[in-house]
Amino acid sequence: MKSWNDRLSTPGINGVKPTPRTMGDVIEGQPMLVPTARQVDDFIRSIPEGVHMDIRALRTALAIEHGAEVTCPVTIGYHLRTVAEAAREDLERGMTLSDIAPFWRVLDAKTPTTSRLSFGAEFVAAQRKREGLNRNACHVEVDPVREPRHA
């Protein structure tokens, strides 16, 4: 069985494709980014300490960065778990918090992905508390015409 870091490093098929059907906030025909796990990991690493970005904002920002209108909501869910589990593997191998992807800046107790993590929600909650993300957190808003900005 592949490790989470192996899954993170798998090249995968990505790119911008027309959305095959309407689902949730994605409309059929919209240019949709299907990201790789590494693209999601790289983006999460760019979120500054003390800043929370919800999944919708993450999807929008990733799409804009790659010339699309939306990011695949299904793929992002898979990759968020991969990023989090790979980061946890890195911690277990001796890496420091500053060396791993800070997935807790995107995931919180209410995020469905958090409940699926092998290590539970306690670690996520502890890191969010350490960075002051539970309350009064700086939140990133995304304007589709401009770059992400801190609110």
C-alpha positions as semicolon CSV with decimal commas, in nm:
position;residue;x (nm);y (nm);z (nm)
1;M;0,000;0,000;0,000
2;K;0,131;0,345;-0,092
3;S;0,219;0,590;0,181
4;W;0,044;0,926;0,185
5;N;0,371;1,088;0,076
6;D;0,384;0,850;-0,221
7;R;0,031;0,959;-0,313
8;L;0,131;1,324;-0,273
9;S;0,425;1,273;-0,510
10;T;0,227;1,087;-0,777
11;P;0,219;1,314;-1,083
12;G;-0,150;1,256;-1,156
13;I;-0,351;1,400;-1,440
14;N;-0,433;1,763;-1,400
15;G;-0,535;2,055;-1,610
16;V;-0,826;2,277;-1,698
17;K;-1,123;2,100;-1,852
18;P;-1,487;2,193;-1,912
19;T;-1,703;2,092;-1,617
20;P;-1,890;1,777;-1,727
21;R;-2,211;1,853;-1,535
22;T;-2,357;2,097;-1,286
23;M;-2,281;1,999;-0,925
24;G;-2,303;2,227;-0,624
25;D;-2,148;2,562;-0,710
26;V;-1,994;2,431;-1,034
27;I;-2,188;2,488;-1,356
28;E;-2,167;2,259;-1,659
29;G;-1,920;2,389;-1,916
30;Q;-1,722;2,615;-1,681
31;P;-1,344;2,588;-1,715
32;M;-1,259;2,366;-1,417
33;L;-0,915;2,298;-1,269
34;V;-0,850;1,937;-1,179
35;P;-0,543;1,985;-0,956
36;T;-0,278;1,739;-0,848
37;A;-0,220;1,672;-0,480
38;R;0,116;1,852;-0,510
39;Q;-0,054;2,167;-0,644
40;V;-0,288;2,167;-0,343
41;D;0,007;2,107;-0,107
42;D;0,208;2,391;-0,263
43;F;-0,084;2,631;-0,237
44;I;-0,152;2,545;0,129
45;R;0,216;2,604;0,207
46;S;0,174;2,959;0,072
47;I;-0,098;3,049;0,326
48;P;0,068;3,265;0,594
49;E;0,071;3,167;0,960
50;G;-0,235;3,292;1,146
51;V;-0,448;3,304;0,830
52;H;-0,749;3,078;0,774
53;M;-0,873;3,002;0,423
54;D;-1,191;2,801;0,386
55;I;-1,218;2,535;0,118
56;R;-1,435;2,744;-0,111
57;A;-1,179;3,027;-0,108
58;L;-0,899;2,775;-0,163
59;R;-1,081;2,630;-0,464
60;T;-1,142;2,975;-0,610
61;A;-0,783;3,091;-0,559
62;L;-0,640;2,770;-0,710
63;A;-0,870;2,806;-1,011
64;I;-0,766;3,168;-1,069
65;E;-0,398;3,080;-1,031
66;H;-0,432;2,818;-1,306
67;G;-0,658;3,011;-1,545
68;A;-0,985;2,834;-1,460
69;E;-1,313;2,956;-1,315
70;V;-1,359;2,674;-1,061
71;T;-1,168;2,385;-0,904
72;C;-1,314;2,035;-0,895
73;P;-1,487;1,996;-0,557
74;V;-1,443;1,618;-0,552
75;T;-1,072;1,621;-0,633
76;I;-0,999;1,890;-0,374
77;G;-1,153;1,674;-0,101
78;Y;-0,930;1,380;-0,188
79;H;-0,621;1,596;-0,208
80;L;-0,684;1,780;0,119
81;R;-0,679;1,447;0,298
82;T;-0,365;1,341;0,111
83;V;-0,188;1,666;0,207
84;A;-0,289;1,632;0,574
85;E;-0,198;1,264;0,604
86;A;0,138;1,317;0,426
87;A;0,217;1,606;0,661
88;R;0,141;1,386;0,959
89;E;0,372;1,116;0,819
90;D;0,645;1,380;0,790
91;L;0,596;1,480;1,154
92;E;0,624;1,116;1,259
93;R;0,954;1,095;1,067
94;G;1,092;1,388;1,266
95;M;1,014;1,692;1,053
96;T;0,907;2,010;1,233
97;L;0,573;2,189;1,205
98;S;0,739;2,465;1,003
99;D;0,854;2,206;0,746
100;I;0,514;2,050;0,671
101;A;0,209;2,179;0,484
102;P;-0,005;2,372;0,737
103;F;-0,330;2,200;0,641
104;W;-0,496;2,322;0,964
105;R;-0,516;2,667;0,802
106;V;-0,780;2,516;0,570
107;L;-0,930;2,231;0,773
108;D;-1,120;2,280;1,098
109;A;-1,353;2,076;1,318
110;K;-1,648;2,137;1,082
111;T;-1,467;2,033;0,764
112;P;-1,581;1,683;0,656
113;T;-1,224;1,588;0,562
114;T;-1,111;1,639;0,924
115;S;-1,334;1,357;1,049
116;R;-1,171;1,119;0,798
117;L;-0,813;1,183;0,911
118;S;-0,637;0,881;1,063
119;F;-0,507;1,093;1,351
120;G;-0,836;1,263;1,439
121;A;-0,939;1,623;1,486
122;E;-0,744;1,691;1,807
123;F;-0,420;1,771;1,624
124;V;-0,602;2,008;1,388
125;A;-0,769;2,182;1,682
126;A;-0,438;2,216;1,869
127;Q;-0,261;2,373;1,570
128;R;-0,550;2,611;1,502
129;K;-0,542;2,719;1,866
130;R;-0,163;2,764;1,855
131;E;-0,200;2,998;1,554
132;G;-0,506;3,176;1,694
133;L;-0,732;3,044;1,421
134;N;-1,024;2,943;1,641
135;R;-1,147;3,296;1,692
136;N;-1,054;3,633;1,548
137;A;-0,858;3,460;1,273
138;C;-0,758;3,655;0,970
139;H;-0,968;3,512;0,690
140;V;-0,873;3,521;0,323
141;E;-1,133;3,637;0,075
142;V;-1,092;3,582;-0,294
143;D;-1,207;3,829;-0,557
144;P;-1,227;3,647;-0,893
145;V;-1,068;3,948;-1,066
146;R;-0,789;4,009;-0,816
147;E;-0,543;3,814;-0,607
148;P;-0,647;3,668;-0,268
149;R;-0,657;3,934;0,004
150;H;-0,665;3,923;0,381
151;A;-0,984;4,053;0,543
